[in-house]
């Protein structure tokens, strides 16, 4: 989380909305451990990583939707899911992310 704070601060100073995605659990093999974080601003700019690149595009889409709706949710990508192959998660595990809008 610390590595994304400067970007979050910069976006906040610019008055942008920001969502944060955090790895909250993994089943089997996962690209990043729980605690890994990624921030997305309303323009789709990204700081940090929750998967080393393999699901980031899908996470950006989810984060932008969350910024529009204001809802918080857990999103799961897993090896057995068709979506997992589509976004590149082929490590054999399942990653669970909690995505929420930041409330200044």
C-alpha positions as CSV (number, residue, x, y, z in Angstrom):
1,X,0.0,0.0,0.0
2,X,2.8,2.4,0.8
3,X,4.1,2.4,-2.8
4,X,0.8,3.9,-4.1
5,X,0.3,6.6,-1.5
6,X,2.2,9.3,-3.4
7,X,0.0,8.7,-6.5
8,X,-3.2,8.7,-4.3
9,X,-2.1,12.0,-2.7
10,X,-1.4,13.6,-6.1
11,X,-4.8,12.5,-7.4
12,X,-6.6,13.6,-4.3
13,X,-4.9,17.1,-4.5
14,X,-6.2,17.2,-8.1
15,X,-9.8,16.5,-6.9
16,X,-10.0,13.1,-8.6
17,X,-12.0,10.2,-7.5
18,X,-10.0,7.1,-6.6
19,X,-10.7,3.4,-6.0
20,X,-8.4,1.0,-4.3
21,X,-8.2,-2.7,-4.9
22,X,-6.6,-5.0,-2.3
23,X,-5.8,-8.7,-2.4
24,X,-7.7,-10.1,0.6
25,X,-7.2,-13.8,-0.1
26,X,-5.7,-16.3,-2.5
27,X,-6.6,-20.0,-3.0
28,X,-3.8,-22.1,-4.4
29,X,-1.0,-20.3,-6.3
30,X,-1.4,-16.5,-6.7
31,X,0.7,-13.8,-8.4
32,X,0.6,-11.5,-5.3
33,X,0.0,-12.0,-1.6
34,X,-2.8,-10.6,0.5
35,X,-2.2,-7.0,1.1
36,X,-1.0,-6.1,-2.4
37,X,-2.8,-3.0,-3.5
38,X,-3.6,-1.1,-6.7
39,X,-5.2,2.3,-7.0
40,X,-7.2,3.6,-10.0
41,X,-8.3,7.1,-10.6
42,X,-11.4,8.2,-12.5
43,X,-9.3,8.7,-15.7
44,X,-8.1,5.1,-15.5
45,X,-4.6,5.8,-14.4
46,X,-3.1,3.0,-12.2
47,X,-0.7,2.8,-9.4
48,X,0.5,-0.5,-7.8
49,X,-0.4,-4.0,-8.8
50,X,-2.6,-6.8,-7.5
51,X,-1.5,-9.5,-9.9
52,X,1.8,-8.7,-11.5
53,X,-0.1,-7.6,-14.6
54,X,-2.3,-10.6,-15.3
55,X,-5.7,-9.2,-14.2
56,X,-5.0,-5.5,-13.9
57,X,-7.1,-4.6,-17.0
58,X,-10.1,-6.3,-15.5
59,X,-9.5,-4.7,-12.1
60,X,-9.4,-1.3,-13.8
61,X,-12.8,-2.0,-15.4
62,X,-14.2,-3.0,-12.0
63,X,-12.7,0.0,-10.2
64,X,-14.1,2.4,-12.7
65,X,-17.5,0.8,-12.3
66,X,-17.2,1.1,-8.5
67,X,-16.3,4.8,-8.9
68,X,-19.5,5.3,-10.9
69,X,-21.7,3.4,-8.6
70,X,-20.1,4.1,-5.2
71,X,-20.5,0.4,-4.3
72,X,-17.9,-1.7,-2.7
73,X,-17.4,-5.4,-3.5
74,X,-15.2,-8.4,-3.5
75,X,-14.2,-9.6,-7.0
76,X,-12.7,-13.1,-7.6
77,X,-10.6,-14.3,-10.5
78,X,-9.8,-18.0,-10.6
79,X,-8.0,-20.5,-12.8
80,X,-11.3,-22.4,-13.5
81,X,-13.1,-19.3,-14.6
82,X,-13.4,-18.4,-18.3
83,X,-12.7,-14.9,-17.3
84,X,-9.4,-15.9,-15.7
85,X,-8.0,-17.1,-19.0
86,X,-9.4,-14.1,-20.8
87,X,-7.5,-11.7,-18.5
88,X,-4.4,-13.9,-18.2
89,X,-4.6,-15.5,-14.8
90,X,-3.1,-18.9,-15.6
91,X,-1.1,-19.5,-12.4
92,X,-3.5,-22.1,-11.2
93,X,-5.0,-20.2,-8.2
94,X,-7.8,-17.9,-7.3
95,X,-7.3,-14.3,-6.2
96,X,-10.0,-12.4,-4.2
97,X,-9.9,-8.6,-4.3
98,X,-11.8,-6.1,-2.2
99,X,-12.4,-2.9,-4.3
100,X,-13.7,0.3,-2.7
101,X,-13.9,4.0,-3.6
102,X,-11.8,6.1,-1.3
103,X,-13.8,8.6,0.8
104,X,-11.8,11.8,1.4
